[in-house]
């Protein structure tokens, strides 16, 4: 695709904290290897390649530094966690600074003894931390035993100012919750990124695989429409243990139109140009935020209306 960018991926004429209307995002879809060093090196290489191709913002998949750890409840896996800042987050920071791109990465965070999070870190294009988000919704399903590993996030739903606009990041299971997308959008995000690790169980794929994938994509396209934002998901691909990660990383515009979609079964980096002025244009034509009845939604904080 054509990328309107200057040296190091910076839009021509951009300086300081200016936010250009047109930005190029990159979604890195990769397979996981048993070697943490190999995974991190691959991520750093893919960031460099995306920047050279014109990317301004690069998003990696969920827990990119390792194979997906939550298929079993294994105490040995906690040894893979790191503090933030730590070696892997510092590598992302250095890569962002070197290539002049915003970088989003999902890490297995060791916060304190016995307290671990699934955390997205966001580094601005000069390598400084723009913010972090701790995964709020923690699943507990067959081969997704995340409640064993991760404490639910306590930072709320947030967005962050970067050189290339205000962006939000949620993580995987968060993508099924309209409340998460709405609150992230209300905090000012014009693009919501979802680092993801989702796939098929072998005994379900033939009967339910197409429906499961369709529901996943449809849910995030609905977030884009309901909130008037760009939505982008970077998923894993390949087989790890009992899971076949379905790839199909994609981005859609504020009308829910899919702008690009990766293959199911191959490593790939998608580059997508987003015109952020489209956010305001769509919201004034479909004024869902304007017409919200915030005076009538109090019961949303209840578990169920008996």
C-alpha positions in Angstrom: 0.0 0.0 0.0 1.1 3.6 -0.4 2.3 5.2 2.8 2.5 8.9 3.3 5.5 9.0 5.5 8.9 10.7 5.8 12.2 9.3 7.2 11.9 6.7 10.0 8.1 6.4 9.3 7.3 9.9 10.6 4.7 11.8 8.6 6.3 14.6 6.5 6.1 17.8 8.4 5.3 16.2 11.7 7.0 17.6 14.8 6.7 17.1 18.6 3.2 16.1 19.8 1.4 17.0 16.6 -1.1 14.3 15.6 -1.3 13.8 11.8 -4.7 13.0 10.4 -3.4 10.0 8.4 -1.4 7.3 10.2 -0.3 3.9 9.1 -0.7 1.1 11.7 1.0 -2.3 11.5 -0.4 -5.5 13.0 2.2 -8.2 13.5 0.8 -11.7 13.3 3.3 -14.3 14.3 3.7 -17.8 15.6 5.2 -18.5 19.1 8.4 -20.4 19.7 9.5 -22.1 22.9 12.5 -19.7 23.0 11.7 -16.4 24.6 14.8 -14.8 23.1 13.8 -16.0 19.6 10.3 -14.6 20.0 11.5 -11.2 21.2 14.2 -11.0 18.5 11.5 -11.8 15.9 9.2 -9.1 17.3 12.0 -6.5 17.2 12.8 -7.5 13.6 9.2 -7.2 12.6 8.9 -3.8 14.2 11.9 -2.6 12.2 10.4 -4.1 9.0 7.1 -2.4 9.6 8.7 0.9 10.3 10.8 0.7 7.1 7.5 0.0 5.2 6.0 3.2 6.5 4.3 2.2 9.8 3.7 4.8 12.5 2.1 2.5 15.1 3.0 -1.2 15.5 0.9 -3.6 17.6 2.2 -7.1 18.6 0.1 -10.1 19.5 -0.9 -11.0 23.0 2.0 -12.4 25.2 4.2 -12.3 22.2 7.4 -13.1 24.1 6.4 -16.8 24.6 4.1 -19.5 23.6 0.6 -19.0 25.0 1.2 -20.1 28.6 -2.4 -20.7 29.9 -3.3 -24.1 28.3 -2.4 -25.8 31.6 -2.1 -24.6 35.2 1.7 -24.9 35.7 3.5 -23.0 38.4 6.7 -23.1 36.4 5.2 -20.7 34.0 5.5 -17.8 36.5 9.2 -17.8 35.9 8.5 -16.4 32.5 7.0 -13.2 33.9 9.0 -9.9 34.2 8.6 -6.6 36.0 7.8 -3.5 34.0 10.2 -1.9 33.3 12.1 -5.1 32.5 14.2 -6.6 29.8 11.4 -7.2 27.3 9.7 -3.8 27.8 13.1 -2.1 27.5 13.7 -3.9 24.2 10.3 -2.5 22.9 11.2 1.0 24.1 14.5 0.9 22.4 12.9 -0.3 19.2 10.3 2.4 19.3 13.0 5.0 19.8 15.3 3.6 17.1 12.6 3.5 14.4 10.4 6.4 15.4 7.2 4.3 15.8 4.7 3.8 18.6 4.9 0.2 19.8 2.2 -1.8 21.7 3.2 -5.0 23.3 1.4 -7.5 25.7 3.6 -8.8 28.5 3.3 -11.3 31.4 3.9 -8.8 34.2 5.3 -9.7 37.6 4.0 -6.9 39.7 4.7 -8.3 43.2 5.1 -11.7 44.8 2.0 -13.6 43.9 0.5 -10.7 41.8 0.8 -11.1 38.0 -1.0 -9.4 35.2 -1.5 -9.6 31.4 -0.3 -6.1 30.6 -0.2 -4.0 27.4 2.6 -1.5 27.4 2.5 1.5 25.0 5.7 3.3 24.0 5.7 6.6 22.1 7.8 7.1 19.0 10.7 8.5 21.1 10.7 5.4 23.3 9.2 7.0 26.3 6.3 5.1 28.1 3.0 6.5 26.9 1.1 4.2 29.4 0.1 0.7 30.3 -3.1 -1.2 30.5 -3.7 -4.3 32.6 -6.2 -6.8 31.1 -9.5 -6.4 32.9 -11.5 -9.5 31.8 -9.8 -12.7 32.7 -11.1 -15.9 31.1 -11.2 -19.4 32.5 -12.1 -21.9 29.7 -10.6 -25.1 28.5 -7.0 -24.4 27.5 -7.5 -20.7 28.5 -6.9 -21.0 32.2 -5.9 -17.4 32.7 -7.5 -16.9 36.1 -4.7 -19.2 37.4 -2.0 -16.8 36.2 -3.4 -13.3 36.0 -4.9 -10.8 38.6 -7.6 -8.7 37.0 -6.5 -5.3 35.9 -6.9 -2.3 38.2 -6.1 0.6 35.9 -9.5 0.9 34.3 -10.1 1.5 30.6 -7.7 4.1 29.3 -6.3 5.8 26.2 -2.9 7.5 25.7 -1.6 10.4 23.8 1.1 9.5 21.3 2.9 11.3 18.4 0.4 9.7 16.1 -2.8 10.4 18.0 -4.7 9.2 21.0 -5.0 5.4 21.1 -6.4 2.8 23.5 -5.4 -0.8 24.1 -7.4 -3.7 25.5 -6.3 -7.3 25.5 -8.0 -10.4 23.9 -11.0 -11.4 26.2 -11.7 -7.7 26.7 -12.7 -7.6 23.0 -16.0 -9.3 23.7 -17.3 -6.6 26.1 -19.0 -3.5 24.7 -18.5 -1.7 28.0 -14.7 -2.0 27.6 -14.8 -0.6 24.1 -17.2 2.2 25.0 -15.2 3.4 28.0 -12.0 3.3 26.1 -13.6 5.4 23.3 -15.0 7.8 25.9 -11.5 8.3 27.2 -10.6 9.8 23.8 -9.1 6.8 21.8 -9.5 7.1 18.1 -8.0 3.7 17.5 -8.5 0.7 19.9 -5.9 -2.0 19.6 -6.5 -5.6 20.8 -3.4 -7.8 21.2 -5.0 -11.2 20.9 -4.4 -15.0 21.3 -7.5 -16.8 20.1 -7.8 -20.1 18.3 -9.7 -23.3 17.7 -9.8 -26.5 19.6 -9.2 -29.4 17.1 -12.4 -31.2 17.9 -14.5 -28.0 17.5 -13.0 -26.5 14.4 -14.9 -28.4 11.7 -18.3 -27.8 13.2 -17.9 -24.4 14.9 -14.7 -22.9 13.5 -16.2 -20.6 10.9 -19.0 -19.4 13.3 -16.5 -18.7 16.1 -14.2 -16.7 13.9 -17.1 -14.8 12.4 -18.5 -13.9 15.9 -15.0 -12.7 17.0 -14.6 -10.3 14.0 -18.3 -9.2 14.1 -18.0 -8.2 17.8 -15.1 -5.9 17.2 -16.6 -4.4 14.0 -19.6 -3.6 16.2 -17.3 -1.8 18.6 -16.0 0.3 15.8 -19.5 1.2 14.6 -21.1 1.9 18.0 -18.2 4.1 19.1 -17.1 5.7 15.8 -13.4 4.5 16.2 -10.9 2.4 14.3 -10.4 -1.1 15.8 -7.4 -3.3 15.2 -6.7 -6.8 16.4 -3.3 -8.5 16.2 -3.7 -12.3 16.7 -1.3 -15.3 16.9 -1.1 -17.9 14.3 0.2 -21.5 14.2 -0.4 -24.6 16.5 0.7 -24.6 20.1 -0.2 -27.5 22.2 -4.0 -28.2 21.8 -4.7 -24.8 20.2 -4.7 -23.8 16.6 -4.5 -20.0 16.6 -6.6 -18.7 13.8 -4.6 -15.6 12.8 -6.9 -13.4 10.7 -5.6 -10.2 12.3 -7.6 -7.3 10.9 -8.5 -3.6 11.2 -11.7 -1.9 10.5 -12.8 1.7 10.1 -15.4 3.6 12.2 -18.2 2.3 9.8 -17.1 -1.2 10.6 -15.6 -1.8 7.1 -12.7 -4.3 7.2 -9.7 -2.5 5.8 -7.3 -5.4 5.8 -7.3 -9.0 7.0 -4.4 -11.5 7.4 -4.5 -15.1 6.5 -5.5 -17.7 9.0 -2.4 -19.9 8.9 0.7 -17.8 8.1 2.9 -15.1 9.7 2.1 -11.7 8.3 2.3 -8.0 8.9 -0.6 -5.9 7.9 -0.1 -2.2 7.1 -3.3 -0.1 7.1 -3.6 3.6 6.6 -6.2 5.2 8.9 -7.6 8.7 8.3 -8.3 9.8 11.9 -10.5 12.7 10.6 -13.0 9.9 9.7 -13.8 9.6 13.5 -15.4 13.0 13.7 -17.1 12.7 10.3 -18.7 9.3 11.2 -19.7 10.5 14.7 -21.5 13.5 13.3 -23.4 11.3 10.8 -24.1 8.5 13.2 -24.3 10.5 16.5 -24.5 7.5 18.9 -22.4 9.3 21.5 -24.5 12.4 21.3 -27.8 10.5 21.8 -26.8 8.2 24.7 -29.2 8.4 27.6 -26.6 8.5 30.4 -29.3 9.3 32.9 -31.0 5.9 32.2 -28.1 3.5 32.4 -27.6 3.1 36.1 -28.6 -0.5 36.1 -25.6 -1.5 33.9 -23.5 -1.8 37.0 -25.6 -4.6 38.3 -24.7 -8.3 37.6 -28.3 -9.1 36.5 -31.7 -7.4 36.7 -33.8 -9.8 38.8 
